Amino acid sequence: MLEPTYLSLIPSLLAIFLALYSKNVILSLFGGVVLGILFLNDFGVLDSLTSLYLLFSGLMQEAWILKTLAFVILAGSIMALIEKSGGVGGFVDFVLNKHSLVRSERSALMLSYILGVIIFVETSITALVSGAVGKPLCDKYKIAHEKLAFVCDSTSAPIGSLIVLNGYGALLLGLINRQISLGYIQKDATQMLISALMYNFYAMFALLITFLFIYFGLNIGAMKNVAYSTRSKVEVQTSIKSMYLMLLPIFLMVVLVFVFLYITGDGEILRGDGSSSIFYTMLFTCFFTLFYYVLSKNMSLFTWAKTAYSGAKSFVPVAFILVFAFAMGNVTGELKTGVYLSTLANENVSVYFLAAIIFLLSSIISFSTGTSWGTFSIMLPIAVPMAVGMDGSIPLAIGAVISGGIFGDHCSPISDTTIISSMASDCEVIQHVKTQLPYALISGLLAFCMFIVFALLR
């Protein structure tokens, strides 16, 4: 396919349809990749199989991709090791029993909010820690568990998408690097990501509105009717040991990312190699836990190795998503999907509404599939070429993809963070979604307006 036509949309539409129908991101992306390869080879079976092999073998030979995949696997190991160490339980014990930091409903929910903001390394850990700390406080002060679930959910993905020293950062840097390799972006990937995060309006509004909800007790919609219940369906079990078993590895991760960005950027953090910096950070942190946990006799060498392996294994599906996401980005680039869409948009849509439309489409996909990861993978390779073709702001377009992905994920009843937040807070999932939705919609509406305003101001 030399010239982009409506056929260039079909692989992406297939990926979206499969994602909506099956809720399986890997299957959806693979289906889109295969169909795109068939289009590129005029449906020649042998040529398509050869191209498919060359595509994936080529991806596996790129250093930044291998580092990104290794980072994801190491992140799984580190999260499992921190949980196994008992550091999470030690922190909960510290804030609940050793210091009287909470004296009211407001301070109880505010503590969970602060923890959600501070612990930004992994969204599931954020929700679990916030829930583990907040649930006993809800029981003590008779706070409806739906309120705690809202706080846990509204600080997990939003803060993780703003401070991207986590899996979000790895995925987004990888997707942006792919657009750089295709010639759509001239900036360094780290610089482009930092610029785009300035337009992650939904995450900003979600955090702000959650804070106002806690501080002023703003109960709207279904939240007005919730009441404390003595039911107890889920007990969060954590061993209680030193909280430093959790705090030190997390602190080390935060510090080392900036250290390696400084080193790889020859003294300039913003010019540092993002994929290398995150990979080296996770590698050093993993070795740190080995010496820290084993030498302090927190766990045996065998337990450390078994836990690290188990955590890495649990993140293998995420690594597969990354591989297929990179492949999908490559295929849509060769099909010139974004170029075709930008041509249509130039004829039918003002550039001032481009980011807002990208935000809406990303929101719908994310809500329907329950995953922001898959949404980023499908939408970013489309949004960037559209912004280039329409002479729009690339950071604004990427920010719209990120915001839309987080918005839909935040509202979706099949999102992992929605389910984990409900579980950790001992709250029904559907009840959590109903009580959280009005706040999320307010944040989404404000974000939609901001994308139009900043497009006009550009």
C-alpha positions as CSV (number, residue, x, y, z in Angstrom):
1,M,0.0,0.0,0.0
2,L,1.9,3.0,-1.3
3,E,-0.8,5.6,-0.7
4,P,-2.9,5.7,2.5
5,T,-6.6,4.8,1.9
6,Y,-9.5,3.8,4.0
7,L,-8.1,0.3,4.1
8,S,-5.3,1.6,6.4
9,L,-8.0,2.0,9.1
10,I,-9.2,-1.6,9.1
11,P,-6.3,-3.2,11.1
12,S,-6.7,-0.5,13.9
13,L,-10.5,-0.9,13.8
14,L,-10.1,-4.7,14.1
15,A,-7.8,-4.2,17.1
16,I,-10.4,-1.9,18.7
17,F,-13.3,-4.3,17.9
18,L,-11.5,-7.3,19.2
19,A,-10.6,-5.4,22.4
20,L,-14.2,-4.4,22.9
21,Y,-15.5,-7.9,22.2
22,S,-12.9,-10.1,23.9
23,K,-11.4,-7.8,26.5
24,N,-8.1,-9.5,25.5
25,V,-5.5,-6.8,24.6
26,I,-2.9,-9.2,23.4
27,L,-5.3,-11.0,21.0
28,S,-6.6,-7.6,19.8
29,L,-3.2,-6.2,19.0
30,F,-2.0,-9.4,17.4
31,G,-5.1,-9.5,15.2
32,G,-4.5,-6.0,14.1
33,V,-0.8,-6.7,13.3
34,V,-1.6,-9.8,11.2
35,L,-4.3,-8.0,9.2
36,G,-2.0,-5.1,8.6
37,I,0.8,-7.4,7.4
38,L,-1.6,-9.0,5.0
39,F,-2.6,-5.7,3.6
40,L,1.0,-4.6,3.2
41,N,1.8,-7.9,1.3
42,D,-1.4,-7.9,-0.8
43,F,-2.6,-11.0,1.1
44,G,0.3,-13.1,-0.1
45,V,0.5,-15.8,2.6
46,L,4.2,-16.7,2.3
47,D,5.2,-13.0,2.0
48,S,3.0,-12.1,5.0
49,L,4.5,-14.9,7.2
50,T,8.0,-13.7,6.2
51,S,7.1,-10.1,7.0
52,L,5.6,-11.1,10.3
53,Y,8.8,-13.0,11.3
54,L,11.0,-10.1,10.2
55,L,8.8,-7.6,12.1
56,F,9.1,-9.4,15.4
57,S,12.7,-10.5,15.0
58,G,13.6,-6.9,14.1
59,L,11.9,-5.6,17.2
60,M,13.8,-8.1,19.4
61,Q,17.1,-6.8,18.0
62,E,16.5,-3.2,19.1
63,A,18.3,-2.4,22.4
64,W,15.7,0.1,23.7
65,I,12.9,-2.5,23.3
66,L,14.9,-5.2,25.1
67,K,15.6,-2.8,28.0
68,T,11.9,-1.8,28.2
69,L,10.8,-5.4,28.4
70,A,13.5,-6.2,31.0
71,F,12.3,-3.2,33.0
72,V,8.7,-4.6,33.1
73,I,9.9,-8.0,34.2
74,L,12.1,-6.5,36.9
75,A,9.3,-4.3,38.1
76,G,7.2,-7.4,38.7
77,S,10.0,-9.0,40.8
78,I,10.5,-5.9,42.9
79,M,6.8,-5.4,43.7
80,A,6.5,-9.1,44.7
81,L,9.6,-8.8,46.9
82,I,8.4,-5.7,48.7
83,E,5.1,-7.3,49.4
84,K,6.7,-10.5,50.6
85,S,9.1,-8.6,52.9
86,G,6.3,-7.4,55.2
87,G,7.3,-3.8,54.7
88,V,3.8,-2.8,53.7
89,G,2.4,-4.3,56.9
90,G,5.0,-2.5,58.9
91,F,4.1,0.9,57.4
92,V,0.4,0.2,58.1
93,D,1.2,-0.6,61.7
94,F,3.3,2.6,62.0
95,V,0.6,5.0,60.9
96,L,-2.2,3.2,62.8
97,N,-0.7,2.2,66.1
98,K,2.6,4.1,66.7
99,H,1.5,7.6,65.9
100,S,-1.9,9.2,66.3
101,L,-2.1,10.8,62.8
102,V,-5.8,10.3,62.3
103,R,-8.6,11.8,64.4
104,S,-11.6,12.2,62.1
105,E,-13.2,11.1,58.8
106,R,-11.3,13.8,56.9
107,S,-7.9,12.9,58.3
108,A,-8.6,9.2,57.8
109,L,-9.3,9.6,54.1
110,M,-6.6,12.2,53.7
111,L,-4.0,9.8,54.9
112,S,-5.0,7.2,52.2
113,Y,-5.0,10.1,49.7
114,I,-1.4,11.1,50.7
115,L,-0.2,7.5,50.6
116,G,-1.8,7.1,47.1
117,V,0.1,10.1,45.9
118,I,3.4,9.2,47.5
119,I,3.4,5.5,46.4
120,F,3.3,6.0,42.6
121,V,5.6,3.2,41.5
122,E,2.8,0.7,40.6
123,T,-0.9,1.3,40.5
124,S,-2.0,-2.0,42.1
125,I,0.4,-1.4,45.0
126,T,-0.9,2.1,45.4
127,A,-4.5,0.9,45.7
128,L,-3.6,-2.0,48.0
129,V,-1.5,0.1,50.4
130,S,-4.1,2.9,50.5
131,G,-6.8,0.4,51.1
132,A,-4.9,-1.5,53.7
133,V,-4.2,1.6,55.7
134,G,-7.7,3.1,55.2
135,K,-9.9,0.1,55.9
136,P,-9.2,-0.1,59.7
137,L,-9.7,3.7,59.9
138,C,-13.0,3.5,58.1
139,D,-14.1,0.8,60.6
140,K,-13.0,3.0,63.5
141,Y,-14.7,6.2,62.3
142,K,-17.7,4.6,60.6
143,I,-16.8,5.8,57.1
144,A,-18.6,4.3,54.1
145,H,-16.2,2.0,52.3
146,E,-17.3,3.4,49.0
147,K,-15.5,6.6,49.9
148,L,-12.3,4.8,50.6
149,A,-12.5,2.9,47.3
150,F,-13.0,6.2,45.5
151,V,-9.9,7.7,47.2
152,C,-7.8,4.5,46.4
153,D,-8.9,4.4,42.8
154,S,-8.5,8.1,42.2
155,T,-4.9,8.2,43.3
156,S,-3.6,5.0,41.7
157,A,-3.8,5.4,37.9
158,P,-3.9,9.2,37.9
159,I,-0.7,9.7,40.0
160,G,1.0,6.8,38.2
161,S,0.3,8.5,34.8
162,L,1.7,11.8,36.1
163,I,4.8,10.6,37.8
164,V,5.8,8.0,35.2
165,L,8.6,6.2,37.0
166,N,6.7,3.0,36.5
167,G,5.2,0.7,33.9
168,Y,3.4,3.6,32.4
169,G,6.7,5.3,31.7
170,A,8.2,2.3,30.1
171,L,5.2,1.8,27.8
172,L,4.9,5.5,26.8
173,L,8.6,5.9,26.2
174,G,8.5,2.8,24.1
175,L,5.6,4.0,22.0
176,I,7.1,7.4,21.6
177,N,10.4,5.9,20.6
178,R,8.6,4.0,17.9
179,Q,7.2,7.2,16.5
180,I,10.7,8.7,16.6
181,S,12.0,5.8,14.6
182,L,9.2,6.3,12.0
183,G,10.2,10.0,11.7
184,Y,7.1,11.6,13.1
185,I,8.8,13.0,16.2
186,Q,12.1,14.8,16.2
187,K,12.5,15.4,19.9
188,D,14.1,13.0,22.4
189,A,11.5,10.5,23.8
190,T,12.1,11.6,27.4
191,Q,11.7,15.3,26.6
192,M,8.5,14.5,24.5
193,L,7.0,12.5,27.4
194,I,7.7,15.2,29.9
195,S,6.1,17.8,27.6
196,A,3.0,15.5,27.1
197,L,2.5,15.0,30.8
198,M,1.9,18.7,31.2
199,Y,-1.3,18.1,29.3
200,N,-2.5,15.1,31.3
201,F,-5.5,17.1,32.4
202,Y,-7.7,14.3,33.5
203,A,-5.2,13.0,36.0
204,M,-4.7,16.5,37.4
205,F,-8.4,17.2,37.8
206,A,-9.1,13.7,39.2
207,L,-6.5,14.3,42.0
208,L,-7.8,17.8,42.6
209,I,-11.4,16.8,42.8
210,T,-10.6,13.9,45.1
211,F,-8.8,16.3,47.4
212,L,-11.8,18.6,47.5
213,F,-14.1,15.7,48.1
214,I,-12.1,14.7,51.2
215,Y,-11.5,18.2,52.6
216,F,-15.0,19.7,52.1
217,G,-16.9,16.4,52.3
218,L,-18.5,16.9,48.8
219,N,-20.9,14.1,48.4
220,I,-22.7,14.1,45.1
221,G,-24.7,11.6,43.1
222,A,-24.9,8.1,44.6
223,M,-22.2,9.0,47.2
224,K,-24.9,10.9,49.1
225,N,-26.7,7.7,49.9
226,V,-23.8,5.5,51.0
227,A,-23.5,4.5,54.7
228,Y,-21.0,2.6,56.8
229,S,-21.6,-1.1,56.8
230,T,-20.2,-3.6,59.3
231,R,-19.9,-6.3,56.6
232,S,-16.4,-7.8,56.1
233,K,-15.9,-9.7,52.9
234,V,-12.2,-9.1,52.4
235,E,-9.4,-9.0,54.9
236,V,-6.1,-7.6,53.7
237,Q,-3.5,-9.9,55.2
238,T,0.0,-8.4,55.7
239,S,2.9,-9.5,57.8
240,I,4.2,-6.7,60.1
241,K,7.9,-5.9,59.9
242,S,10.0,-2.8,59.5
243,M,8.3,-0.2,57.2
244,Y,11.8,0.5,55.8
245,L,11.6,-2.8,54.0
246,M,9.1,-1.0,51.7
247,L,10.3,2.6,51.9
248,L,14.0,2.1,51.1
249,P,13.5,0.2,47.8
250,I,10.9,2.7,46.7
251,F,13.1,5.7,47.7
252,L,16.0,4.1,45.8
253,M,13.9,3.7,42.7
254,V,13.0,7.3,42.7
255,V,16.5,8.6,43.3
256,L,18.2,6.2,40.8
257,V,16.0,7.2,37.9
258,F,17.2,10.8,38.1
259,V,20.8,9.6,38.7
260,F,20.9,7.5,35.5
261,L,19.0,10.2,33.5
262,Y,21.8,12.5,34.6
263,I,24.5,10.0,33.6
264,T,23.1,9.0,30.3
265,G,22.4,12.6,29.4
266,D,26.0,13.7,30.1
267,G,24.9,16.0,32.9
268,E,21.6,17.0,31.5
269,I,18.6,15.1,33.0
270,L,16.2,16.0,30.2
271,R,18.5,14.6,27.6
272,G,19.0,11.3,29.4
273,D,18.1,7.9,27.9
274,G,14.7,7.1,29.5
275,S,14.6,3.4,28.6
276,S,18.2,2.8,29.8
277,S,17.7,4.8,33.0
278,I,14.6,3.0,34.0
279,F,16.2,-0.4,33.2
280,Y,19.3,0.3,35.2
281,T,17.2,1.6,38.1
282,M,15.1,-1.5,38.3
283,L,18.2,-3.7,38.0
284,F,20.1,-2.0,40.8
285,T,16.9,-1.9,43.0
286,C,16.4,-5.7,42.4
287,F,20.0,-6.4,43.5
288,F,19.5,-4.0,46.5
289,T,16.6,-6.1,47.7
290,L,18.7,-9.2,47.4
291,F,21.4,-7.9,49.7
292,Y,19.0,-6.0,52.0
293,Y,16.4,-8.7,52.6
294,V,18.8,-11.7,52.7
295,L,21.6,-10.1,54.8
296,S,19.0,-8.7,57.2
297,K,17.6,-12.3,57.4
298,N,14.2,-11.0,56.3
299,M,14.1,-13.9,53.9
300,S,16.4,-16.7,52.7
301,L,18.1,-16.7,49.4
302,F,15.8,-19.4,48.1
303,T,12.7,-17.4,49.2
304,W,14.1,-14.2,47.6
305,A,14.7,-16.1,44.3
306,K,11.3,-17.8,44.4
307,T,9.5,-14.6,45.1
308,A,11.5,-12.6,42.4
309,Y,10.7,-15.4,39.9
310,S,7.0,-15.4,40.8
311,G,6.7,-11.6,40.5
312,A,8.5,-11.6,37.1
313,K,6.3,-14.3,35.8
314,S,3.2,-12.4,36.8
315,F,4.4,-9.4,34.6
316,V,5.1,-11.5,31.5
317,P,1.6,-10.7,30.0
318,V,2.5,-7.0,30.3
319,A,5.7,-7.7,28.4
320,F,3.7,-9.4,25.7
321,I,1.4,-6.4,25.5
322,L,4.5,-4.2,24.9
323,V,5.8,-6.4,22.1
324,F,2.5,-6.4,20.3
325,A,2.0,-2.7,20.9
326,F,5.4,-1.9,19.3
327,A,4.5,-4.2,16.4
328,M,1.1,-2.5,16.0
329,G,2.7,0.9,16.0
330,N,5.1,-0.2,13.3
331,V,2.3,-1.6,11.1
332,T,0.1,1.4,11.4
333,G,3.1,3.5,10.6
334,E,3.8,1.6,7.4
335,L,0.1,1.6,6.5
336,K,0.1,5.4,7.1
337,T,-3.1,5.1,9.2
338,G,-2.4,8.4,11.0
339,V,-1.6,10.2,7.7
340,Y,-5.0,9.0,6.3
341,L,-6.9,10.1,9.4
342,S,-5.2,13.4,9.4
343,T,-6.3,13.9,5.8
344,L,-9.9,13.2,6.7
345,A,-9.6,15.3,9.8
346,N,-8.1,18.2,7.8
347,E,-11.2,18.1,5.6
348,N,-13.8,17.6,8.3
349,V,-12.4,18.5,11.7
350,S,-10.8,21.7,12.9
351,V,-7.3,21.2,14.4
352,Y,-8.7,23.0,17.5
353,F,-10.9,20.0,18.2
354,L,-8.3,17.3,17.4
355,A,-7.0,16.8,20.9
356,A,-10.5,16.7,22.4
357,I,-11.6,14.1,19.8
358,I,-8.5,12.0,20.6
359,F,-9.4,12.3,24.3
360,L,-13.0,11.1,23.7
361,L,-12.0,8.2,21.5
362,S,-9.3,7.0,24.0
363,S,-11.8,7.3,26.8
364,I,-14.3,5.1,25.0
365,I,-11.7,2.4,24.2
366,S,-10.3,2.4,27.7
367,F,-13.7,2.2,29.3
368,S,-14.8,-0.6,27.1
369,T,-11.7,-2.7,27.5
370,G,-10.8,-1.8,31.1
371,T,-7.2,-1.1,30.2
372,S,-5.2,2.1,29.7
373,W,-2.2,0.1,28.5
374,G,-4.1,-1.3,25.5
375,T,-5.6,2.2,24.8
376,F,-2.2,3.8,24.7
377,S,-0.9,1.0,22.4
378,I,-3.8,1.5,19.9
379,M,-4.2,5.3,20.0
380,L,-0.8,6.8,20.3
381,P,0.5,5.5,17.0
382,I,-2.6,7.0,15.4
383,A,-2.7,10.3,17.3
384,V,0.9,11.4,16.6
385,P,0.7,11.1,12.8
386,M,-2.6,12.9,12.9
387,A,-1.1,15.8,14.9
388,V,1.8,16.0,12.5
389,G,-0.5,15.9,9.4
390,M,-2.7,18.6,10.8
391,D,0.1,20.7,12.1
392,G,-1.2,20.3,15.6
393,S,0.6,20.0,18.9
394,I,2.2,16.5,19.3
395,P,2.6,16.8,23.1
396,L,-1.1,17.9,23.3
397,A,-2.2,14.9,21.3
398,I,-0.1,12.5,23.4
399,G,-1.5,14.1,26.5
400,A,-5.0,13.6,25.2
401,V,-4.3,9.8,24.7
402,I,-2.9,9.5,28.2
403,S,-5.8,11.4,29.7
404,G,-8.4,9.5,27.8
405,G,-6.8,6.2,28.7
406,I,-6.8,7.0,32.4
407,F,-10.3,8.5,32.3
408,G,-11.9,5.4,30.7
409,D,-9.8,3.0,33.0
410,H,-10.9,5.0,36.0
411,C,-14.6,4.6,35.1
412,S,-14.6,1.0,33.9
413,P,-16.0,-1.8,36.1
414,I,-13.6,-4.3,34.4
415,S,-10.4,-2.3,35.1
416,D,-7.9,-3.9,37.3
417,T,-7.4,-0.8,39.5
418,T,-11.2,-0.5,39.9
419,I,-11.5,-4.1,41.0
420,I,-8.4,-3.9,43.3
421,S,-9.5,-0.6,44.9
422,S,-13.0,-2.2,45.6
423,M,-11.4,-5.4,47.0
424,A,-8.9,-3.6,49.2
425,S,-11.6,-1.3,50.5
426,D,-14.2,-4.1,51.1
427,C,-16.7,-2.5,48.7
428,E,-18.9,-3.9,45.9
429,V,-17.3,-3.2,42.5
430,I,-20.5,-1.9,40.9
431,Q,-21.4,0.2,43.9
432,H,-17.9,1.7,43.7
433,V,-18.3,2.5,40.0
434,K,-21.7,4.1,40.6
435,T,-20.4,6.3,43.5
436,Q,-17.2,7.3,41.7
437,L,-18.6,8.0,38.3
438,P,-20.0,11.5,38.9
439,Y,-16.6,12.7,40.1
440,A,-14.9,11.1,37.2
441,L,-17.3,12.6,34.7
442,I,-16.7,16.1,36.2
443,S,-12.9,15.6,35.8
444,G,-13.4,14.3,32.2
445,L,-15.6,17.2,31.2
446,L,-13.1,19.7,32.6
447,A,-10.2,17.9,30.7
448,F,-12.2,17.9,27.5
449,C,-12.7,21.7,27.7
450,M,-9.0,22.2,28.5
451,F,-7.9,20.3,25.4
452,I,-10.0,22.7,23.3
453,V,-8.7,25.8,25.2
454,F,-5.0,24.8,24.9
455,A,-5.5,24.0,21.2
456,L,-6.9,27.5,20.7
457,L,-4.1,29.1,22.7
458,R,-1.4,27.3,20.7
